[in-house]
Amino acid sequence: MAKAGLRQNDYLFPSRKHDSPHLSTRQYARIVDRWVRSIDLDPAEYGTHTLRRTKATLIYKRTKNLRAVQLLLGHTKLESTVRYLGIEVDDALAISEQMEV
């Protein structure tokens, strides 16, 4: 038994639809849109992708661990992660060479 009474196969955000055990991408986008509007932010500037990118950037800034960010984002190539984060390639390669895999 996990925290908050959740079992290992439970979803933290279950779907209200019976044919799906978890939120769809569209349901998630609607929730984020409503939340952004409720705090008077521009939904054109804040969305699901913005949250994903912000989380990845914060993890990278705190840890400098490109490999961890790459795994979290599901990127197969480190170069994709570097581009996604907008960091300099030379810096990324220097950090990457220091990491044990």
DSSP file (Angstrom, degrees, kcal/mol; ACC not computed):
  #  RESIDUE AA STRUCTURE BP1 BP2  ACC     N-H-->O    O-->H-N    N-H-->O    O-->H-N    TCO  KAPPA ALPHA  PHI   PSI    X-CA   Y-CA   Z-CA
    1    1 A M              0   0    0      0, 0.0     6,-0.2     0, 0.0     2,-0.1   0.000 360.0 360.0 360.0 130.0    0.0    0.0    0.0
    2    2 A A    >   -     0   0    0      4,-2.6     3,-1.0     1,-0.2     4,-0.1  -0.269 360.0 -61.3 -92.2-178.8    1.4    3.4   -1.0
    3    3 A K  G >  S+     0   0    0      1,-0.2     3,-1.8     2,-0.2    -1,-0.2  -0.220 118.7  22.1 -61.0 154.5    0.8    6.8    0.5
    4    4 A A  G 3  S-     0   0    0      1,-0.3    -1,-0.2    -3,-0.1     3,-0.1   0.711 129.9 -71.0  59.5  23.9   -2.7    8.2    0.5
    5    5 A G  G <  S+     0   0    0     -3,-1.0     2,-0.3     1,-0.2    -1,-0.3   0.632  92.5 146.0  73.2  12.7   -4.2    4.8    0.2
    6    6 A L    <   -     0   0    0     -3,-1.8    -4,-2.6    -4,-0.1    -1,-0.2  -0.629  39.8-142.1 -84.7 141.1   -3.1    4.4   -3.4
    7    7 A R    >   -     0   0    0     -2,-0.3     3,-1.7    -6,-0.2    -4,-0.0  -0.546  32.8 -98.5 -92.2 167.3   -2.1    1.0   -4.7
    8    8 A Q  T 3  S+     0   0    0      1,-0.3    -1,-0.1    -2,-0.2    -2,-0.0   0.837 123.1  44.5 -56.7 -36.8    0.8    0.5   -7.1
    9    9 A N  T 3  S+     0   0    0      2,-0.1    -1,-0.3     0, 0.0     2,-0.1   0.419  90.5 108.4 -92.3   2.6   -1.4    0.3  -10.2
   10   10 A D    <   -     0   0    0     -3,-1.7     2,-0.4     1,-0.0    -4,-0.1  -0.476  66.8-128.1 -77.4 150.1   -3.7    3.2   -9.2
   11   11 A Y        -     0   0    0     10,-0.2    -4,-0.1    -2,-0.1    -2,-0.1  -0.811   4.4-141.2 -97.1 140.0   -3.4    6.5  -11.1
   12   12 A L  S    S+     0   0    0     -2,-0.4    -1,-0.1     1,-0.3    10,-0.0   0.852 103.2  34.3 -65.2 -34.4   -2.9    9.7   -9.1
   13   13 A F  S    S-     0   0    0     10,-0.1    10,-1.6    -3,-0.0    -1,-0.3  -0.751  86.7-168.3-121.9  82.1   -5.3   11.4  -11.6
   14   14 A P        -     0   0    0      0, 0.0     8,-0.3     0, 0.0     2,-0.1  -0.317  23.9-108.9 -71.5 154.8   -7.9    8.9  -12.6
   15   15 A S        -     0   0    0      6,-0.4     8,-0.1     5,-0.3    -4,-0.1  -0.475   8.3-140.3 -78.2 151.2  -10.3    9.6  -15.5
   16   16 A R  S    S+     0   0    0     -2,-0.1     2,-0.3     6,-0.1    -1,-0.1   0.602  83.6  89.0 -83.1 -13.0  -14.0   10.2  -14.9
   17   17 A K  S >  S-     0   0    0      3,-0.1     3,-0.8     1,-0.1    -2,-0.2  -0.636  75.8-141.6 -85.0 142.9  -14.7    8.1  -17.9
   18   18 A H  T 3  S+     0   0    0     -2,-0.3    -1,-0.1     1,-0.2    -3,-0.0   0.705  95.6  62.7 -78.5 -19.1  -15.1    4.4  -17.3
   19   19 A D  T 3  S+     0   0    0      1,-0.1    -1,-0.2     2,-0.0    -3,-0.0   0.476 104.8  49.0 -86.5  -0.1  -13.3    3.3  -20.5
   20   20 A S    <   -     0   0    0     -3,-0.8    -5,-0.3     1,-0.1    -3,-0.1  -0.993  63.1-155.3-140.0 130.4  -10.0    4.8  -19.4
   21   21 A P  S    S+     0   0    0      0, 0.0    -6,-0.4     0, 0.0     2,-0.3   0.656  80.0  36.8 -78.5 -13.8   -8.2    4.5  -16.0
   22   22 A H  S    S-     0   0    0     -8,-0.3    -5,-0.1   -12,-0.1    -6,-0.1  -0.862  96.0 -79.3-134.5 166.6   -6.3    7.7  -16.3
   23   23 A L        -     0   0    0    -10,-1.6     2,-0.1    -2,-0.3    -8,-0.1  -0.338  45.4-127.1 -62.1 142.7   -6.7   11.3  -17.6
   24   24 A S     >  -     0   0    0      1,-0.1     4,-2.5    -4,-0.1     5,-0.2  -0.452  25.4-106.9 -82.2 166.2   -6.3   11.8  -21.3
   25   25 A T  H  > S+     0   0    0      1,-0.2     4,-2.3     2,-0.2     5,-0.1   0.900 122.9  50.4 -58.4 -41.0   -4.0   14.3  -22.7
   26   26 A R  H  > S+     0   0    0      2,-0.2     4,-2.2     1,-0.2    -1,-0.2   0.900 108.7  50.3 -66.5 -41.8   -7.0   16.5  -23.6
   27   27 A Q  H  > S+     0   0    0      1,-0.2     4,-2.2     2,-0.2    -2,-0.2   0.926 111.5  49.4 -61.2 -44.1   -8.5   16.2  -20.2
   28   28 A Y  H  X S+     0   0    0     -4,-2.5     4,-2.5     1,-0.2    -2,-0.2   0.914 109.4  51.6 -60.7 -44.3   -5.2   17.3  -18.6
   29   29 A A  H  X S+     0   0    0     -4,-2.3     4,-2.5     1,-0.2    -1,-0.2   0.890 109.4  50.4 -61.5 -40.0   -4.9   20.2  -21.0
   30   30 A R  H  X S+     0   0    0     -4,-2.2     4,-2.5     2,-0.2    -1,-0.2   0.904 109.9  50.0 -65.1 -41.0   -8.4   21.4  -20.1
   31   31 A I  H  X S+     0   0    0     -4,-2.2     4,-2.4     2,-0.2    -2,-0.2   0.937 112.6  46.5 -62.3 -46.8   -7.6   21.2  -16.4
   32   32 A V  H  X S+     0   0    0     -4,-2.5     4,-2.9     1,-0.2     5,-0.2   0.915 111.5  52.4 -62.4 -42.6   -4.4   23.2  -16.8
   33   33 A D  H  X S+     0   0    0     -4,-2.5     4,-2.4     1,-0.2    -2,-0.2   0.927 111.3  46.1 -59.8 -46.1   -6.3   25.7  -19.0
   34   34 A R  H  X S+     0   0    0     -4,-2.5     4,-2.3     2,-0.2    -1,-0.2   0.905 113.3  49.8 -63.3 -41.0   -9.0   26.2  -16.3
   35   35 A W  H  X S+     0   0    0     -4,-2.4     4,-1.0     2,-0.2    -2,-0.2   0.930 111.0  48.7 -64.0 -45.2   -6.3   26.5  -13.6
   36   36 A V  H ><>S+     0   0    0     -4,-2.9     5,-2.3     1,-0.2     3,-0.7   0.924 113.6  47.1 -60.6 -45.7   -4.3   29.1  -15.5
   37   37 A R  H ><5S+     0   0    0     -4,-2.4     3,-1.9     1,-0.2    -1,-0.2   0.869 104.9  61.0 -63.4 -36.9   -7.5   31.2  -16.2
   38   38 A S  H 3<5S+     0   0    0     -4,-2.3    -1,-0.2     1,-0.3    -2,-0.2   0.747 107.1  44.9 -66.2 -22.5   -8.5   30.9  -12.6
   39   39 A I  T <<5S-     0   0    0     -4,-1.0    -1,-0.3    -3,-0.7    -2,-0.2   0.101 119.9-109.8-107.6  22.1   -5.4   32.7  -11.5
   40   40 A D  T < 5 +     0   0    0     -3,-1.9     2,-0.3     1,-0.2    -3,-0.2   0.813  70.0 139.9  58.3  38.4   -5.7   35.3  -14.2
   41   41 A L      < -     0   0    0     -5,-2.3    -1,-0.2    -6,-0.1    -2,-0.1  -0.722  62.5 -98.0-103.0 162.1   -2.8   34.2  -16.4
   42   42 A D    >>  -     0   0    0     -2,-0.3     3,-1.9     1,-0.2     4,-0.9  -0.698  24.7-153.2 -81.3 114.8   -2.8   34.1  -20.2
   43   43 A P  T 34 S+     0   0    0      0, 0.0    -1,-0.2     0, 0.0    -7,-0.1   0.710  93.3  66.3 -63.6 -18.1   -3.6   30.5  -21.3
   44   44 A A  T 34 S+     0   0    0      1,-0.2     3,-0.1     3,-0.0    -2,-0.0   0.738 107.4  40.9 -71.5 -20.9   -1.7   31.2  -24.5
   45   45 A E  T <4 S+     0   0    0     -3,-1.9     2,-0.4     1,-0.2    -1,-0.2   0.608 115.9  50.0-100.7 -15.1    1.5   31.5  -22.4
   46   46 A Y     <  +     0   0    0     -4,-0.9     2,-0.2     4,-0.0    -1,-0.2  -0.982  67.6 128.6-132.0 123.0    0.9   28.7  -20.0
   47   47 A G     >  -     0   0    0     -2,-0.4     4,-2.0    -3,-0.1     5,-0.2  -0.834  69.5 -70.2-153.4-169.5    0.0   25.1  -20.9
   48   48 A T  H  > S+     0   0    0     -2,-0.2     4,-2.0     1,-0.2     5,-0.1   0.882 128.2  49.5 -62.8 -39.4    0.9   21.5  -20.5
   49   49 A H  H  > S+     0   0    0      2,-0.2     4,-2.8     1,-0.2    -1,-0.2   0.884 107.4  55.0 -69.0 -36.7    4.1   21.8  -22.5
   50   50 A T  H  > S+     0   0    0      1,-0.2     4,-2.6     2,-0.2    -1,-0.2   0.914 108.7  48.5 -60.1 -42.9    5.2   24.8  -20.5
   51   51 A L  H  X S+     0   0    0     -4,-2.0     4,-2.4     2,-0.2    -2,-0.2   0.910 111.9  49.4 -63.6 -42.3    4.8   22.9  -17.3
   52   52 A R  H  X S+     0   0    0     -4,-2.0     4,-2.1     1,-0.2    -2,-0.2   0.931 113.8  45.0 -62.1 -46.6    6.8   20.0  -18.8
   53   53 A R  H  X S+     0   0    0     -4,-2.8     4,-2.5     2,-0.2    -2,-0.2   0.897 112.3  51.6 -66.7 -40.4    9.6   22.2  -20.0
   54   54 A T  H  X S+     0   0    0     -4,-2.6     4,-2.6    -5,-0.2     5,-0.2   0.927 109.8  49.5 -62.2 -45.8    9.7   24.2  -16.7
   55   55 A K  H  X S+     0   0    0     -4,-2.4     4,-2.3     1,-0.2    -2,-0.2   0.931 112.5  47.4 -59.4 -46.9   10.0   21.0  -14.6
   56   56 A A  H  X S+     0   0    0     -4,-2.1     4,-2.4     1,-0.2    -1,-0.2   0.904 112.6  49.5 -61.8 -41.9   12.9   19.7  -16.8
   57   57 A T  H  X S+     0   0    0     -4,-2.5     4,-2.9     2,-0.2    -1,-0.2   0.910 110.6  49.5 -65.2 -42.7   14.7   23.0  -16.7
   58   58 A L  H  X S+     0   0    0     -4,-2.6     4,-2.1     2,-0.2     5,-0.2   0.905 111.0  49.6 -63.8 -41.5   14.4   23.2  -12.9
   59   59 A I  H  X S+     0   0    0     -4,-2.3     4,-2.3    -5,-0.2     5,-0.4   0.930 113.3  46.9 -62.7 -44.5   15.7   19.7  -12.5
   60   60 A Y  H  X S+     0   0    0     -4,-2.4     4,-3.1     1,-0.2    -2,-0.2   0.934 111.6  50.3 -63.4 -45.6   18.6   20.4  -14.8
   61   61 A K  H  < S+     0   0    0     -4,-2.9    -1,-0.2     1,-0.2    -2,-0.2   0.870 116.2  42.1 -61.7 -36.4   19.5   23.7  -13.1
   62   62 A R  H  < S+     0   0    0     -4,-2.1    -1,-0.2    -5,-0.2    -2,-0.2   0.843 132.3  19.6 -79.6 -33.7   19.5   22.1   -9.6
   63   63 A T  H  < S-     0   0    0     -4,-2.3    -3,-0.2    -5,-0.2    -2,-0.2   0.702  78.3-144.0-110.3 -23.9   21.3   18.9  -10.5
   64   64 A K     <  +     0   0    0     -4,-3.1     2,-1.0    -5,-0.4     3,-0.2   0.734  54.2 142.2  58.0  23.8   23.2   19.6  -13.8
   65   65 A N     >  +     0   0    0     -6,-0.4     4,-1.8     1,-0.2    -1,-0.2  -0.768  26.2 175.4 -99.8  92.0   22.3   15.9  -14.5
   66   66 A L  H  > S+     0   0    0     -2,-1.0     4,-2.9     1,-0.2    -1,-0.2   0.861  77.9  57.4 -63.8 -37.3   21.5   15.8  -18.2
   67   67 A R  H  > S+     0   0    0      2,-0.2     4,-2.5     1,-0.2    -1,-0.2   0.907 105.8  49.4 -63.3 -42.0   21.1   12.1  -18.2
   68   68 A A  H  > S+     0   0    0      2,-0.2     4,-2.5     1,-0.2    -1,-0.2   0.926 113.2  46.7 -62.7 -44.0   18.4   12.2  -15.5
   69   69 A V  H  X S+     0   0    0     -4,-1.8     4,-2.3     2,-0.2     6,-0.2   0.906 110.3  53.8 -64.3 -41.3   16.5   14.9  -17.5
   70   70 A Q  H  X>S+     0   0    0     -4,-2.9     5,-1.9     1,-0.2     4,-1.1   0.929 111.2  45.5 -58.0 -46.3   16.9   12.9  -20.7
   71   71 A L  H  <5S+     0   0    0     -4,-2.5     3,-0.4     1,-0.2    -2,-0.2   0.913 111.7  51.5 -65.2 -42.7   15.3    9.8  -19.0
   72   72 A L  H  <5S+     0   0    0     -4,-2.5    -1,-0.2     1,-0.2    -2,-0.2   0.866 113.4  44.6 -63.1 -36.0   12.5   11.9  -17.4
   73   73 A L  H  <5S-     0   0    0     -4,-2.3    -1,-0.2    -5,-0.2    -2,-0.2   0.643 108.9-124.0 -83.0 -14.4   11.6   13.4  -20.8
   74   74 A G  T  <5 +     0   0    0     -4,-1.1     2,-0.3    -3,-0.4    -3,-0.2   0.746  53.2 158.5  77.9  22.9   11.9   10.1  -22.6
   75   75 A H      < -     0   0    0     -5,-1.9    -1,-0.2    -6,-0.2    -2,-0.1  -0.608  33.6-159.5 -80.2 139.4   14.5   11.4  -25.1
   76   76 A T  S    S+     0   0    0     -2,-0.3     2,-0.4     1,-0.1    -1,-0.1   0.757  77.9  53.9 -86.6 -26.8   16.6    8.8  -26.9
   77   77 A K  S >> S-     0   0    0      1,-0.1     4,-1.2    -7,-0.1     3,-0.6  -0.912  70.4-145.2-113.7 135.3   19.3   11.2  -27.8
   78   78 A L  H 3> S+     0   0    0     -2,-0.4     4,-2.4     1,-0.2     5,-0.2   0.838 101.8  63.8 -61.4 -32.9   21.2   13.5  -25.4
   79   79 A E  H 3> S+     0   0    0      1,-0.2     4,-2.3     2,-0.2    -1,-0.2   0.855  98.5  54.3 -61.3 -34.7   21.3   16.1  -28.2
   80   80 A S  H <> S+     0   0    0     -3,-0.6     4,-2.5     2,-0.2    -1,-0.2   0.901 108.8  48.1 -64.9 -40.8   17.5   16.3  -28.1
   81   81 A T  H  X S+     0   0    0     -4,-1.2     4,-2.4     2,-0.2    -2,-0.2   0.906 110.1  51.9 -66.1 -42.2   17.6   17.1  -24.4
   82   82 A V  H  X>S+     0   0    0     -4,-2.4     5,-1.6     1,-0.2     4,-1.3   0.931 113.0  44.7 -59.6 -46.8   20.2   19.7  -24.8
   83   83 A R  H  <5S+     0   0    0     -4,-2.3    -2,-0.2     1,-0.2    -1,-0.2   0.910 111.5  53.6 -63.0 -42.9   18.2   21.4  -27.5
   84   84 A Y  H  <5S+     0   0    0     -4,-2.5    -2,-0.2     1,-0.2    -1,-0.2   0.882 113.0  42.7 -60.7 -40.7   15.0   21.1  -25.5
   85   85 A L  H  <5S-     0   0    0     -4,-2.4    -1,-0.2    -5,-0.1    -2,-0.2   0.688 105.2-130.4 -80.9 -18.5   16.6   22.8  -22.5
   86   86 A G  T  <5 +     0   0    0     -4,-1.3     2,-0.2     1,-0.2    -3,-0.2   0.835  55.0 145.8  73.4  32.6   18.3   25.5  -24.6
   87   87 A I      < -     0   0    0     -5,-1.6    -1,-0.2     1,-0.1     2,-0.2  -0.619  57.6 -88.1-100.0 163.8   21.7   25.0  -23.1
   88   88 A E     >  -     0   0    0     -2,-0.2     4,-2.4     1,-0.1     5,-0.2  -0.468  28.9-135.0 -72.2 137.7   25.1   25.3  -24.9
   89   89 A V  H  > S+     0   0    0      1,-0.2     4,-2.8     2,-0.2     5,-0.2   0.897 104.0  53.1 -61.2 -43.2   26.3   22.1  -26.5
   90   90 A D  H  > S+     0   0    0      1,-0.2     4,-2.2     2,-0.2    -1,-0.2   0.916 111.1  46.7 -60.5 -43.2   29.8   22.5  -25.2
   91   91 A D  H  > S+     0   0    0      2,-0.2     4,-2.4     1,-0.2    -1,-0.2   0.919 112.9  50.1 -63.0 -43.6   28.6   22.9  -21.7
   92   92 A A  H  X S+     0   0    0     -4,-2.4     4,-2.8     1,-0.2    -2,-0.2   0.915 111.2  47.5 -62.8 -44.2   26.3   19.9  -22.1
   93   93 A L  H  X S+     0   0    0     -4,-2.8     4,-2.3     2,-0.2    -1,-0.2   0.891 110.8  51.7 -66.6 -38.8   29.0   17.7  -23.5
   94   94 A A  H  X S+     0   0    0     -4,-2.2     4,-0.8    -5,-0.2    -1,-0.2   0.922 114.1  43.6 -62.3 -44.0   31.4   18.7  -20.7
   95   95 A I  H >X S+     0   0    0     -4,-2.4     4,-0.7     1,-0.2     3,-0.7   0.917 112.4  53.3 -65.7 -43.5   28.8   17.8  -18.1
   96   96 A S  H >< S+     0   0    0     -4,-2.8     3,-0.9     1,-0.3    -2,-0.2   0.876 104.2  55.2 -60.8 -39.6   27.9   14.6  -19.9
   97   97 A E  H 3< S+     0   0    0     -4,-2.3    -1,-0.3     1,-0.2    -2,-0.2   0.765 105.3  54.0 -66.3 -24.4   31.5   13.4  -19.9
   98   98 A Q  H << S+     0   0    0     -4,-0.8     2,-0.3    -3,-0.7    -1,-0.2   0.655  92.4  92.3 -82.2 -16.0   31.7   13.8  -16.1
   99   99 A M  S << S-     0   0    0     -3,-0.9     2,-0.5    -4,-0.7   -34,-0.0  -0.590  71.8-136.6 -84.7 137.8   28.6   11.6  -15.6
  100  100 A E              0   0    0     -2,-0.3    -2,-0.1     1,-0.1    -3,-0.0  -0.795 360.0 360.0 -89.2 133.0   28.9    7.9  -15.0
  101  101 A V              0   0    0     -2,-0.5    -1,-0.1   -34,-0.0    -2,-0.0   0.350 360.0 360.0-118.5 360.0   26.5    5.8  -17.0
